[in-house]
Amino acid sequence: MTALLFEGLATDSTSIAGSSVIGPSPWFTANERHRPFLMGARQGLAASLLSEDLRKTVGGALDAARLGAIPAGRAADFLWQTLALDFFTAVPGSSVGYDAQDGILEFRCRATFLKSPTIFFSDRLQAIGRFLNLPYALYEEARDEATVRIPTLGFLEGEANRLGRMASFGAGGSAEWSYALGEMPRDDFNREHLEGRQAIALPTDLIYLSHAGCLVHPFIFAKHDVYHAVLVATLPVPLRTMAAGLYEAVRGLPPELRGLPFVDPMMDFLSDKELPRGATDDLVTGAFFYVRDDIRQNQASDLHRRFLAEVHAAWEPFVHESRRAYVAAYLKNLLS
């Protein structure tokens, strides 16, 4: 079942791991920021749920990246697709194919398996395909058989950045994908966005996914992060900056304001950035929905006024100049 994959992945992994680097490498410095991930993933393989063959496949790529022989993102690709292989080959009756030219894994299995409420599988993959306008479906069903296609992270990153640049009218728009072993703290996750990066966790063992409320396979966790990375990368740069800046403005509030009941769900919304595919107005109304709802239920208080005033002052530098008047008027209207 894994023969086709190993023709493409394992052989390549062995060859790049064997390409020892003598002297300065163009990737050695570039991979420095990913070194904790590369070293942690290498160490984590020893106790991971992967088979010995799959550990060797991934380990060769991680070693090559640590030496600077290949980009860290390419090693992340090996881990991503190997996790997918491990996940799907555990499904009874599943089959796997590998398109070496395009680097796409294709799995077939019973669709009912992928509809478990703890997997959130088909809707997220379908959404990624829609966001990127791919010419093929990442998930499709026919007579209870599901076909799932898993491209490389490098391909998904490139397509997301291409659309991000188009949405930003060529003014920047690219966002480098960075990698971590496990779930990143919410504040750190947002800081990555503020600095123009998209963070993706690639764990090597079962991990707790808060959205599902249970332990999940590492591929499911990684897929969840890939969904959010694609979603954010395809947003226009001003919208990304406004969302990340608003999160930082709320995070910097004094404790008596940070403790208000609507603050935590507001920060979750801003961290995930699961925004409607539209204008900056959607960000404003979505983020302040929780504030508006609390005011309607409890009437505007001095704490509400302080919260909106201090958030507005801290957020304004991040607000695109074309939306500053709208934001000021919207926040004022919340209190009326």
Secondary structure, DSSP 8 states (H G I E B T S, - for coil): --HHHHHHTHHHHHHHHT----S--TTTTTTGGGHHHHHHHHHHGGGSSS-HHHHHHHHHHHHHHHHTSS-HHHHHHHHHHHHHHHHHHTSTT-EEEEETTTTEEEEEEEGGGGG-TTT--HHHHHHHHHHHT-SS-SEEEETTEEEEEE--HHHHHHHHHHHHHHHTTTSS---EEEEESS---HHHHHHHHHTTEEEEE--SS-EEETTTTEEE-HHHHHHHHHHHHHHHHTS-HHHHHHHHHHHHHHHTS-HHHHTSTTHHHHHHHHHHT---SS-HHHHHHHHTHHHHHHHHHH---HHHHHHHHHHHHHHGGGS-GGGHHHHHHHHHHHT-
